[in-house]
Amino acid sequence: MIVSVNVKTNQKHSSVTFDDEKKSYVVCVKAPPENNRANVEVIKLMSKHLGKKAKIFSGLTSKKKLISV
């Protein structure tokens, strides 16, 4: 299964929400988008939220990512 994710970095709290209008997840992470730190946090949050191992399928350097589960 592949899900669409919009990432917001440098936030006060880390969270995962679902946007019904855009049919995608919004992931807020504390980490800055440097040295792959934000991507690692996105993978951890999505794996915990979905209950399965997540992997970034597309968009390593973009705010819009495709995550495979």
C-alpha angles and dihedrals in degrees: 000000000000122000130190118237133189112201127209114191133198093034127154093237134028114233145150122221134167120235108211094193095054095032091228141104122257112213119192115195133184094217122095119240092255130114092000092290095130092049091053091051091047090053092049094049095045092047090052094044097047096036093232137087109277128204131185106249098179138358106048092163098031134085089229111068139174113222122197118210 
